[in-house]
Amino acid sequence: MLKAFFEREKIEYYAALAPEDVTLWDREKFARTQEQIGKIESVVVFLIPYNAGQKTTNLSVYAQVRDYHLYLRELSDRLAGYLKEKEISVAFRGFADSSPLAERETALAAGLGVMGENGLLIHPKYGSFFFIGAFFLTRALIPNGAKREAERCCGCGACKRACPTGAILDPGRERCLSLISQKKNRTPEEDKLLAEADCKWGCDLCQNVCPMNRSAALTPIPFFQTDHVTRLTSESAELPKKEFLARAFSWRGRELIRKNLKK
């Protein structure tokens, strides 16, 4: 049902799953979604590659492109139009990042990649430079993604060696620079770690050294190919409201960006 739509949208890798085959982290949210759209009969998980060839600066590559939540919203609108055009009667809800799913675990179980030692899902074509999206539908689809034993990366340890805080060796990941850069209340030690690594928002160190990312393909999706903010500057925090809210680094507010730029 969605094959032609995904082809049109240049979404190459996806898997349809029965609800009982997905991994949930928020059952209450899943139940609320069912209340809103009806009984969920299938879940389609898909990869959204975002790397358009930009390089890591003080801003992670994922945040250099326009906010992927906006992309998901636009994609959902186009899917609604497609279903209406094809006279397909089905209700759906789209998610990216805020899903009831445990996204990486579900995509892993569906065969959409292998799990890296850094906790990121890695795909043979796009490396780890992608977001994970999901559509919850009230129509049953033929499953083409099945639960399977989790695969791992090559286990070379490059990501562990590259992480300056040892976060990958810490199961809680509390010392991850990407997480620290998004905290409003930080310790002086955390501020020092960010300054030493020149991380103003996000961190790509573990991704950049991963051998499975060396030949990662660029995104074919037009949304992510233009309109990049390649580095956080004082001007970034003062962008007009509409432009600022179109960036993933906006979700914690302007004051945190100003604070990070002072470190």
C-alpha positions as CSV (number, residue, x, y, z in Angstrom):
1,M,0.0,0.0,0.0
2,L,2.8,2.4,0.8
3,K,5.5,1.2,-1.6
4,A,4.6,3.7,-4.4
5,F,4.4,6.5,-1.8
6,F,7.8,5.7,-0.3
7,E,9.4,5.4,-3.7
8,R,8.0,8.9,-4.6
9,E,9.4,10.2,-1.3
10,K,12.8,8.6,-1.9
11,I,12.5,6.5,1.3
12,E,14.3,3.3,0.4
13,Y,14.4,1.3,3.6
14,Y,11.3,0.4,5.6
15,A,9.6,-2.5,7.2
16,A,5.9,-3.3,8.0
17,L,5.3,-5.0,11.4
18,A,2.4,-6.3,13.2
19,P,1.8,-4.4,16.5
20,E,2.8,-7.5,18.6
21,D,6.2,-7.5,16.8
22,V,7.2,-3.9,17.8
23,T,9.1,-3.0,20.9
24,L,7.3,-0.3,23.0
25,W,8.8,2.0,25.5
26,D,5.6,3.9,26.2
27,R,2.5,1.7,26.3
28,E,0.3,4.5,27.6
29,K,1.2,6.7,24.6
30,F,0.5,3.7,22.3
31,A,-2.9,3.3,23.9
32,R,-3.6,7.0,23.5
33,T,-2.7,6.8,19.8
34,Q,-5.2,4.0,19.4
35,E,-7.9,6.1,21.1
36,Q,-7.2,8.9,18.6
37,I,-7.1,7.0,15.4
38,G,-8.6,3.6,16.1
39,K,-7.2,0.1,16.5
40,I,-3.6,0.0,15.2
41,E,-3.2,-3.0,12.9
42,S,0.3,-2.3,11.6
43,V,3.4,-0.2,12.2
44,V,5.7,0.9,9.4
45,V,9.2,1.8,10.5
46,F,11.5,3.6,8.0
47,L,14.9,5.3,7.8
48,I,15.3,9.0,7.1
49,P,18.9,9.7,5.9
50,Y,19.9,13.3,6.6
51,N,23.6,13.6,5.7
52,A,24.0,15.9,2.7
53,G,27.8,16.1,2.9
54,Q,28.3,18.7,5.5
55,K,31.1,18.3,8.0
56,T,31.0,18.3,11.8
57,T,31.8,21.7,13.3
58,N,30.7,22.8,16.8
59,L,27.2,21.7,15.7
60,S,26.3,18.0,15.0
61,V,25.5,17.2,11.4
62,Y,22.0,16.1,12.3
63,A,21.2,19.6,13.6
64,Q,22.7,21.4,10.6
65,V,19.8,20.4,8.5
66,R,16.2,21.6,9.1
67,D,14.4,20.0,11.9
68,Y,13.3,16.4,11.1
69,H,10.1,16.9,13.0
70,L,9.1,19.4,10.4
71,Y,10.0,16.8,7.7
72,L,7.8,14.2,9.4
73,R,4.9,16.7,9.6
74,E,5.2,17.5,5.9
75,L,5.6,13.8,5.0
76,S,2.4,13.0,7.0
77,D,0.5,15.7,5.1
78,R,1.7,14.2,1.8
79,L,0.7,10.7,2.9
80,A,-2.8,11.9,3.8
81,G,-3.1,13.4,0.3
82,Y,-1.8,10.2,-1.3
83,L,-4.3,8.1,0.6
84,K,-7.1,10.4,-0.4
85,E,-6.0,10.4,-4.0
86,K,-5.9,6.6,-4.1
87,E,-9.2,6.4,-2.2
88,I,-7.6,4.3,0.5
89,S,-9.6,4.3,3.7
90,V,-7.1,4.2,6.6
91,A,-6.3,6.3,9.6
92,F,-2.6,6.8,10.6
93,R,-0.3,8.8,12.9
94,G,3.3,9.5,12.1
95,F,6.2,9.8,14.7
96,A,9.9,10.6,14.7
97,D,11.7,10.7,18.0
98,S,8.5,11.1,20.0
99,S,7.1,7.7,19.2
100,P,5.7,5.1,21.6
101,L,8.2,2.8,20.0
102,A,11.6,2.0,21.2
103,E,12.7,3.1,17.7
104,R,16.2,1.7,17.5
105,E,15.2,-1.6,19.0
106,T,12.2,-2.0,16.7
107,A,14.2,-1.0,13.6
108,L,17.0,-3.4,14.6
109,A,14.5,-6.2,15.1
110,A,13.0,-5.4,11.6
111,G,16.4,-5.9,10.0
112,L,17.0,-2.2,9.2
113,G,20.6,-2.2,10.5
114,V,23.0,-3.4,13.1
115,M,23.6,-1.9,16.6
116,G,26.9,-0.1,17.1
117,E,28.9,-0.2,20.2
118,N,28.0,3.5,20.6
119,G,24.3,2.6,20.8
120,L,23.5,3.9,17.4
121,L,21.8,1.8,14.7
122,I,24.0,1.5,11.6
123,H,22.8,0.8,8.1
124,P,25.0,-0.7,5.3
125,K,24.2,2.2,2.9
126,Y,23.7,5.3,5.1
127,G,25.8,4.4,8.1
128,S,24.4,5.9,11.3
129,F,23.4,9.2,9.7
130,F,19.6,8.8,9.7
131,F,16.5,9.4,11.8
132,I,14.0,6.7,12.4
133,G,10.3,7.4,11.5
134,A,7.2,5.3,12.0
135,F,3.6,5.3,10.8
136,F,0.9,3.7,12.9
137,L,-1.9,2.5,10.7
138,T,-5.4,1.2,11.2
139,R,-5.0,-1.3,8.3
140,A,-3.2,-4.6,8.5
141,L,-0.2,-4.8,6.1
142,I,1.7,-7.9,5.1
143,P,4.7,-7.9,7.5
144,N,8.0,-7.7,5.7
145,G,10.0,-7.1,8.8
146,A,10.3,-9.9,11.4
147,K,11.7,-10.2,14.8
148,R,15.2,-11.6,14.6
149,E,18.3,-12.0,16.7
150,A,20.0,-8.6,17.2
151,E,23.1,-8.2,15.0
152,R,26.1,-6.1,16.1
153,C,28.6,-4.0,14.4
154,C,32.2,-5.1,13.6
155,G,33.2,-4.3,17.2
156,C,36.5,-2.5,16.3
157,G,36.2,-0.2,19.4
158,A,37.0,3.0,17.4
159,C,34.0,4.8,18.8
160,K,35.0,3.9,22.4
161,R,38.5,5.2,21.9
162,A,37.3,8.4,20.3
163,C,34.8,9.4,23.0
164,P,36.7,11.9,25.3
165,T,34.4,11.3,28.3
166,G,34.2,7.5,28.2
167,A,30.5,7.7,27.8
168,I,30.3,4.6,25.6
169,L,31.9,2.6,28.3
170,D,29.2,3.9,30.7
171,P,25.9,2.0,30.4
172,G,24.0,5.1,31.6
173,R,25.6,7.3,28.9
174,E,25.3,10.2,31.3
175,R,28.7,11.6,30.1
176,C,27.7,11.7,26.4
177,L,28.7,15.2,25.1
178,S,25.6,15.3,23.0
179,L,23.4,14.9,26.0
180,I,25.5,17.3,28.1
181,S,25.2,20.0,25.4
182,Q,21.4,19.9,25.8
183,K,21.3,20.2,29.5
184,K,20.2,23.4,31.0
185,N,21.7,22.8,34.4
186,R,25.3,21.6,34.1
187,T,28.2,21.1,36.4
188,P,31.5,23.1,35.9
189,E,33.1,19.8,34.9
190,E,30.5,19.3,32.2
191,D,31.0,22.8,30.9
192,K,34.7,22.1,30.7
193,L,34.2,18.9,28.8
194,L,32.1,20.8,26.2
195,A,34.7,23.6,25.9
196,E,37.5,21.2,25.4
197,A,35.7,19.3,22.6
198,D,34.2,22.5,21.1
199,C,30.7,21.0,21.2
200,K,28.0,23.7,21.2
201,W,25.2,21.3,20.3
202,G,25.5,17.6,19.8
203,C,28.6,15.5,19.1
204,D,29.6,13.3,16.2
205,L,33.0,12.0,17.4
206,C,31.9,8.4,17.7
207,Q,30.2,8.5,14.3
208,N,33.0,10.1,12.5
209,V,35.5,7.4,13.4
210,C,33.2,4.5,12.7
211,P,34.5,2.5,9.7
212,M,30.9,1.6,8.8
213,N,30.4,5.4,8.1
214,R,33.4,5.8,5.8
215,S,31.4,5.3,2.6
216,A,28.0,6.3,4.0
217,A,25.8,7.6,1.1
218,L,24.3,11.1,1.0
219,T,20.6,11.6,1.5
220,P,18.4,11.5,-1.6
221,I,15.7,13.5,0.3
222,P,15.4,17.1,-0.9
223,F,14.3,18.4,2.5
224,F,17.7,17.8,3.9
225,Q,19.9,18.8,1.0
226,T,19.7,22.6,1.3
227,D,19.3,25.4,3.9
228,H,22.0,24.3,6.3
229,V,23.3,26.0,9.4
230,T,26.8,24.7,9.4
231,R,28.0,26.2,12.6
232,L,26.5,27.7,15.7
233,T,27.2,31.3,16.1
234,S,25.7,34.2,18.1
235,E,23.5,34.9,15.1
236,S,22.1,31.4,15.4
237,A,20.5,32.2,18.7
238,E,19.0,35.4,17.3
239,L,17.3,33.9,14.2
240,P,13.7,35.1,13.6
241,K,11.3,32.9,15.4
242,K,10.1,30.9,12.4
243,E,13.7,30.2,11.3
244,F,14.8,29.4,14.8
245,L,12.0,26.9,15.4
246,A,12.8,25.2,12.1
247,R,16.1,23.9,13.7
248,A,16.5,20.9,15.9
249,F,18.7,22.9,18.3
250,S,15.8,25.2,19.1
251,W,13.9,22.8,21.3
252,R,15.7,23.8,24.5
253,G,15.3,27.5,23.8
254,R,17.5,30.4,22.9
255,E,19.0,30.9,26.3
256,L,20.7,27.5,26.3
257,I,22.2,28.2,22.8
258,R,23.6,31.6,24.1
259,K,24.9,29.8,27.2
260,N,26.7,27.1,25.1
261,L,28.3,29.7,22.9
262,K,29.9,31.4,25.9
263,K,31.7,28.2,26.9
